[in-house]
Amino acid sequence: MSRSKIGRVMLLAGVLLLGGCQSDALDDVAAFGDSAKTLNDDSAVAFYKDDELVTTGKLQFQEKNYGKSYAIYKRAVEVFPRDPAAWLGFAASSDMIGRFDTSDRAYAQLSKMIGGTAVYYNNVGYSHLLRGDLPGARTYFLKAYEIDPSNETTARNLELMKNSVKYAQR
């Protein structure tokens, strides 16, 4: 046999061998040889401790990382849709980043859960304050104060309202 014929036979044999080695299973292998399914997003079925998301969201909110707290609380209300603390954090975070459409939906949910409480009215009032609706904010703060006159947050917010009426905004 000539060299060119031997080369062609070896090339053909190599192609046949490689063709036989290739399988659909190789398409289902991840970087380290484990199944590609390990790369799938399984966050919808992830386990969360009861307070993990709300605690993390509160921390981010207190650190003034409102975008992060918004994302965390958004996940919290998806995982725990009946948790008022998750909805309160989500509404407050939405307010702080100016997503008033989202906070309105959150307050609508909260009205079914804790509507009529000082905490609810205080938060809705603060939402109106951030929007620049001072009369609306005052109305909600007064409702919160009537329910719980000892609530320091509501008292501070009413003081803030008093100051905002006395001084021009700059």
C-alpha positions as protocol buffer text, in pm:
chain_id: "A"
residue {
  index: 1
  type: MET
  ca { x: 0 y: 0 z: 0 }
}
residue {
  index: 2
  type: SER
  ca { x: 114 y: 348 z: -68 }
}
residue {
  index: 3
  type: ARG
  ca { x: 162 y: 602 z: 200 }
}
residue {
  index: 4
  type: SER
  ca { x: -131 y: 813 z: 87 }
}
residue {
  index: 5
  type: LYS
  ca { x: -365 y: 511 z: 95 }
}
residue {
  index: 6
  type: ILE
  ca { x: -244 y: 417 z: 443 }
}
residue {
  index: 7
  type: GLY
  ca { x: -298 y: 777 z: 556 }
}
residue {
  index: 8
  type: ARG
  ca { x: -652 y: 780 z: 417 }
}
residue {
  index: 9
  type: VAL
  ca { x: -737 y: 445 z: 580 }
}
residue {
  index: 10
  type: MET
  ca { x: -604 y: 564 z: 916 }
}
residue {
  index: 11
  type: LEU
  ca { x: -794 y: 892 z: 884 }
}
residue {
  index: 12
  type: LEU
  ca { x: -1115 y: 705 z: 800 }
}
residue {
  index: 13
  type: ALA
  ca { x: -1061 y: 464 z: 1091 }
}
residue {
  index: 14
  type: GLY
  ca { x: -999 y: 758 z: 1325 }
}
residue {
  index: 15
  type: VAL
  ca { x: -1316 y: 932 z: 1213 }
}
residue {
  index: 16
  type: LEU
  ca { x: -1516 y: 613 z: 1264 }
}
residue {
  index: 17
  type: LEU
  ca { x: -1366 y: 563 z: 1610 }
}
residue {
  index: 18
  type: LEU
  ca { x: -1435 y: 920 z: 1714 }
}
residue {
  index: 19
  type: GLY
  ca { x: -1784 y: 899 z: 1574 }
}
residue {
  index: 20
  type: GLY
  ca { x: -1847 y: 591 z: 1787 }
}
residue {
  index: 21
  type: CYS
  ca { x: -1715 y: 762 z: 2103 }
}
residue {
  index: 22
  type: GLN
  ca { x: -1932 y: 1066 z: 2074 }
}
residue {
  index: 23
  type: SER
  ca { x: -2265 y: 1040 z: 2248 }
}
residue {
  index: 24
  type: ASP
  ca { x: -2548 y: 1256 z: 2374 }
}
residue {
  index: 25
  type: ALA
  ca { x: -2426 y: 1191 z: 2728 }
}
residue {
  index: 26
  type: LEU
  ca { x: -2130 y: 1424 z: 2672 }
}
residue {
  index: 27
  type: ASP
  ca { x: -2369 y: 1711 z: 2618 }
}
residue {
  index: 28
  type: ASP
  ca { x: -2500 y: 1654 z: 2970 }
}
residue {
  index: 29
  type: VAL
  ca { x: -2165 y: 1690 z: 3151 }
}
residue {
  index: 30
  type: ALA
  ca { x: -2061 y: 1999 z: 3344 }
}
residue {
  index: 31
  type: ALA
  ca { x: -1711 y: 2138 z: 3395 }
}
residue {
  index: 32
  type: PHE
  ca { x: -1585 y: 1884 z: 3649 }
}
residue {
  index: 33
  type: GLY
  ca { x: -1756 y: 1576 z: 3510 }
}
residue {
  index: 34
  type: ASP
  ca { x: -2064 y: 1603 z: 3727 }
}
residue {
  index: 35
  type: SER
  ca { x: -2406 y: 1626 z: 3573 }
}
residue {
  index: 36
  type: ALA
  ca { x: -2502 y: 1948 z: 3399 }
}
residue {
  index: 37
  type: LYS
  ca { x: -2814 y: 1946 z: 3612 }
}
residue {
  index: 38
  type: THR
  ca { x: -2599 y: 2073 z: 3900 }
}
residue {
  index: 39
  type: LEU
  ca { x: -2582 y: 2402 z: 3712 }
}
residue {
  index: 40
  type: ASN
  ca { x: -2960 y: 2440 z: 3695 }
}
residue {
  index: 41
  type: ASP
  ca { x: -3119 y: 2718 z: 3894 }
}
residue {
  index: 42
  type: ASP
  ca { x: -3299 y: 2548 z: 4178 }
}
residue {
  index: 43
  type: SER
  ca { x: -3360 y: 2863 z: 4381 }
}
residue {
  index: 44
  type: ALA
  ca { x: -3734 y: 2808 z: 4361 }
}
residue {
  index: 45
  type: VAL
  ca { x: -3695 y: 2494 z: 4571 }
}
residue {
  index: 46
  type: ALA
  ca { x: -3415 y: 2617 z: 4793 }
}
residue {
  index: 47
  type: PHE
  ca { x: -3452 y: 2586 z: 5168 }
}
residue {
  index: 48
  type: TYR
  ca { x: -3472 y: 2902 z: 5372 }
}
residue {
  index: 49
  type: LYS
  ca { x: -3475 y: 2929 z: 5747 }
}
residue {
  index: 50
  type: ASP
  ca { x: -3792 y: 3103 z: 5855 }
}
residue {
  index: 51
  type: ASP
  ca { x: -3625 y: 3434 z: 5931 }
}
residue {
  index: 52
  type: GLU
  ca { x: -3316 y: 3423 z: 5708 }
}
residue {
  index: 53
  type: LEU
  ca { x: -3448 y: 3641 z: 5424 }
}
residue {
  index: 54
  type: VAL
  ca { x: -3624 y: 3890 z: 5650 }
}
residue {
  index: 55
  type: THR
  ca { x: -3320 y: 3921 z: 5879 }
}
residue {
  index: 56
  type: THR
  ca { x: -3088 y: 3973 z: 5584 }
}
residue {
  index: 57
  type: GLY
  ca { x: -3329 y: 4222 z: 5429 }
}
residue {
  index: 58
  type: LYS
  ca { x: -3349 y: 4420 z: 5756 }
}
residue {
  index: 59
  type: LEU
  ca { x: -2971 y: 4434 z: 5777 }
}
residue {
  index: 60
  type: GLN
  ca { x: -2938 y: 4561 z: 5420 }
}
residue {
  index: 61
  type: PHE
  ca { x: -3213 y: 4817 z: 5484 }
}
residue {
  index: 62
  type: GLN
  ca { x: -3044 y: 4941 z: 5803 }
}
residue {
  index: 63
  type: GLU
  ca { x: -2718 y: 4973 z: 5610 }
}
residue {
  index: 64
  type: LYS
  ca { x: -2907 y: 5187 z: 5356 }
}
residue {
  index: 65
  type: ASN
  ca { x: -2852 y: 4929 z: 5081 }
}
residue {
  index: 66
  type: TYR
  ca { x: -3206 y: 4974 z: 4959 }
}
residue {
  index: 67
  type: GLY
  ca { x: -3158 y: 4805 z: 4623 }
}
residue {
  index: 68
  type: LYS
  ca { x: -3025 y: 4494 z: 4792 }
}
residue {
  index: 69
  type: SER
  ca { x: -3295 y: 4497 z: 5057 }
}
residue {
  index: 70
  type: TYR
  ca { x: -3555 y: 4535 z: 4781 }
}
residue {
  index: 71
  type: ALA
  ca { x: -3423 y: 4224 z: 4603 }
}
residue {
  index: 72
  type: ILE
  ca { x: -3405 y: 4023 z: 4926 }
}
residue {
  index: 73
  type: TYR
  ca { x: -3752 y: 4124 z: 5043 }
}
residue {
  index: 74
  type: LYS
  ca { x: -3889 y: 4056 z: 4696 }
}
residue {
  index: 75
  type: ARG
  ca { x: -3764 y: 3701 z: 4731 }
}
residue {
  index: 76
  type: ALA
  ca { x: -3898 y: 3686 z: 5087 }
}
residue {
  index: 77
  type: VAL
  ca { x: -4254 y: 3767 z: 4979 }
}
residue {
  index: 78
  type: GLU
  ca { x: -4228 y: 3504 z: 4705 }
}
residue {
  index: 79
  type: VAL
  ca { x: -4112 y: 3239 z: 4952 }
}
residue {
  index: 80
  type: PHE
  ca { x: -4332 y: 3351 z: 5246 }
}
residue {
  index: 81
  type: PRO
  ca { x: -4635 y: 3527 z: 5092 }
}
residue {
  index: 82
  type: ARG
  ca { x: -4821 y: 3541 z: 5426 }
}
residue {
  index: 83
  type: ASP
  ca { x: -4544 y: 3703 z: 5630 }
}
residue {
  index: 84
  type: PRO
  ca { x: -4630 y: 4065 z: 5716 }
}
residue {
  index: 85
  type: ALA
  ca { x: -4267 y: 4141 z: 5811 }
}
residue {
  index: 86
  type: ALA
  ca { x: -4157 y: 4042 z: 5461 }
}
residue {
  index: 87
  type: TRP
  ca { x: -4426 y: 4260 z: 5304 }
}
residue {
  index: 88
  type: LEU
  ca { x: -4343 y: 4556 z: 5530 }
}
residue {
  index: 89
  type: GLY
  ca { x: -3975 y: 4533 z: 5436 }
}
residue {
  index: 90
  type: PHE
  ca { x: -4063 y: 4497 z: 5069 }
}
residue {
  index: 91
  type: ALA
  ca { x: -4292 y: 4799 z: 5080 }
}
residue {
  index: 92
  type: ALA
  ca { x: -4040 y: 5015 z: 5267 }
}
residue {
  index: 93
  type: SER
  ca { x: -3755 y: 4912 z: 5037 }
}
residue {
  index: 94
  type: SER
  ca { x: -3973 y: 4987 z: 4735 }
}
residue {
  index: 95
  type: ASP
  ca { x: -4046 y: 5331 z: 4876 }
}
residue {
  index: 96
  type: MET
  ca { x: -3679 y: 5405 z: 4936 }
}
residue {
  index: 97
  type: ILE
  ca { x: -3583 y: 5329 z: 4575 }
}
residue {
  index: 98
  type: GLY
  ca { x: -3882 y: 5520 z: 4440 }
}
residue {
  index: 99
  type: ARG
  ca { x: -4078 y: 5216 z: 4321 }
}
residue {
  index: 100
  type: PHE
  ca { x: -4409 y: 5352 z: 4447 }
}
residue {
  index: 101
  type: ASP
  ca { x: -4611 y: 5131 z: 4212 }
}
residue {
  index: 102
  type: THR
  ca { x: -4459 y: 4828 z: 4383 }
}
residue {
  index: 103
  type: SER
  ca { x: -4499 y: 4969 z: 4732 }
}
residue {
  index: 104
  type: ASP
  ca { x: -4867 y: 5042 z: 4661 }
}
residue {
  index: 105
  type: ARG
  ca { x: -4919 y: 4676 z: 4573 }
}
residue {
  index: 106
  type: ALA
  ca { x: -4733 y: 4573 z: 4888 }
}
residue {
  index: 107
  type: TYR
  ca { x: -4944 y: 4805 z: 5105 }
}
residue {
  index: 108
  type: ALA
  ca { x: -5258 y: 4660 z: 4944 }
}
residue {
  index: 109
  type: GLN
  ca { x: -5141 y: 4314 z: 5056 }
}
residue {
  index: 110
  type: LEU
  ca { x: -5057 y: 4447 z: 5400 }
}
residue {
  index: 111
  type: SER
  ca { x: -5397 y: 4608 z: 5443 }
}
residue {
  index: 112
  type: LYS
  ca { x: -5545 y: 4257 z: 5437 }
}
residue {
  index: 113
  type: MET
  ca { x: -5291 y: 4133 z: 5692 }
}
residue {
  index: 114
  type: ILE
  ca { x: -5228 y: 4417 z: 5937 }
}
residue {
  index: 115
  type: GLY
  ca { x: -5443 y: 4703 z: 5809 }
}
residue {
  index: 116
  type: GLY
  ca { x: -5568 y: 4927 z: 6087 }
}
residue {
  index: 117
  type: THR
  ca { x: -5250 y: 4899 z: 6297 }
}
residue {
  index: 118
  type: ALA
  ca { x: -5017 y: 5182 z: 6391 }
}
residue {
  index: 119
  type: VAL
  ca { x: -4728 y: 5018 z: 6206 }
}
residue {
  index: 120
  type: TYR
  ca { x: -4932 y: 4995 z: 5887 }
}
residue {
  index: 121
  type: TYR
  ca { x: -5052 y: 5356 z: 5898 }
}
residue {
  index: 122
  type: ASN
  ca { x: -4706 y: 5485 z: 5989 }
}
residue {
  index: 123
  type: ASN
  ca { x: -4543 y: 5309 z: 5694 }
}
residue {
  index: 124
  type: VAL
  ca { x: -4810 y: 5422 z: 5448 }
}
residue {
  index: 125
  type: GLY
  ca { x: -4771 y: 5774 z: 5585 }
}
residue {
  index: 126
  type: TYR
  ca { x: -4395 y: 5763 z: 5531 }
}
residue {
  index: 127
  type: SER
  ca { x: -4455 y: 5641 z: 5176 }
}
residue {
  index: 128
  type: HIS
  ca { x: -4672 y: 5946 z: 5112 }
}
residue {
  index: 129
  type: LEU
  ca { x: -4409 y: 6169 z: 5270 }
}
residue {
  index: 130
  type: LEU
  ca { x: -4146 y: 6035 z: 5030 }
}
residue {
  index: 131
  type: ARG
  ca { x: -4378 y: 6105 z: 4738 }
}
residue {
  index: 132
  type: GLY
  ca { x: -4419 y: 6464 z: 4852 }
}
residue {
  index: 133
  type: ASP
  ca { x: -4783 y: 6418 z: 4952 }
}
residue {
  index: 134
  type: LEU
  ca { x: -4762 y: 6598 z: 5286 }
}
residue {
  index: 135
  type: PRO
  ca { x: -5136 y: 6616 z: 5360 }
}
residue {
  index: 136
  type: GLY
  ca { x: -5174 y: 6243 z: 5289 }
}
residue {
  index: 137
  type: ALA
  ca { x: -4871 y: 6161 z: 5501 }
}
residue {
  index: 138
  type: ARG
  ca { x: -5004 y: 6366 z: 5791 }
}
residue {
  index: 139
  type: THR
  ca { x: -5341 y: 6190 z: 5771 }
}
residue {
  index: 140
  type: TYR
  ca { x: -5179 y: 5847 z: 5801 }
}
residue {
  index: 141
  type: PHE
  ca { x: -4938 y: 5955 z: 6074 }
}
residue {
  index: 142
  type: LEU
  ca { x: -5230 y: 6091 z: 6278 }
}
residue {
  index: 143
  type: LYS
  ca { x: -5419 y: 5762 z: 6235 }
}
residue {
  index: 144
  type: ALA
  ca { x: -5110 y: 5576 z: 6361 }
}
residue {
  index: 145
  type: TYR
  ca { x: -5076 y: 5819 z: 6653 }
}
residue {
  index: 146
  type: GLU
  ca { x: -5442 y: 5776 z: 6753 }
}
residue {
  index: 147
  type: ILE
  ca { x: -5394 y: 5399 z: 6769 }
}
residue {
  index: 148
  type: ASP
  ca { x: -5062 y: 5409 z: 6958 }
}
residue {
  index: 149
  type: PRO
  ca { x: -4964 y: 5750 z: 7104 }
}
residue {
  index: 150
  type: SER
  ca { x: -4656 y: 5596 z: 7269 }
}
residue {
  index: 151
  type: ASN
  ca { x: -4501 y: 5489 z: 6937 }
}
residue {
  index: 152
  type: GLU
  ca { x: -4176 y: 5686 z: 6908 }
}
residue {
  index: 153
  type: THR
  ca { x: -4145 y: 5637 z: 6531 }
}
residue {
  index: 154
  type: THR
  ca { x: -4485 y: 5790 z: 6468 }
}
residue {
  index: 155
  type: ALA
  ca { x: -4405 y: 6078 z: 6705 }
}
residue {
  index: 156
  type: ARG
  ca { x: -4079 y: 6145 z: 6517 }
}
residue {
  index: 157
  type: ASN
  ca { x: -4261 y: 6134 z: 6185 }
}
residue {
  index: 158
  type: LEU
  ca { x: -4519 y: 6384 z: 6307 }
}
residue {
  index: 159
  type: GLU
  ca { x: -4234 y: 6606 z: 6425 }
}
residue {
  index: 160
  type: LEU
  ca { x: -4078 y: 6571 z: 6082 }
}
residue {
  index: 161
  type: MET
  ca { x: -4409 y: 6679 z: 5931 }
}
residue {
  index: 162
  type: LYS
  ca { x: -4423 y: 6981 z: 6161 }
}
residue {
  index: 163
  type: ASN
  ca { x: -4073 y: 7081 z: 6055 }
}
residue {
  index: 164
  type: SER
  ca { x: -4145 y: 7031 z: 5688 }
}
residue {
  index: 165
  type: VAL
  ca { x: -4438 y: 7271 z: 5713 }
}
residue {
  index: 166
  type: LYS
  ca { x: -4232 y: 7536 z: 5891 }
}
residue {
  index: 167
  type: TYR
  ca { x: -3935 y: 7532 z: 5654 }
}
residue {
  index: 168
  type: ALA
  ca { x: -3917 y: 7552 z: 5278 }
}
residue {
  index: 169
  type: GLN
  ca { x: -3775 y: 7251 z: 5096 }
}
residue {
  index: 170
  type: ARG
  ca { x: -3441 y: 7306 z: 4928 }
}
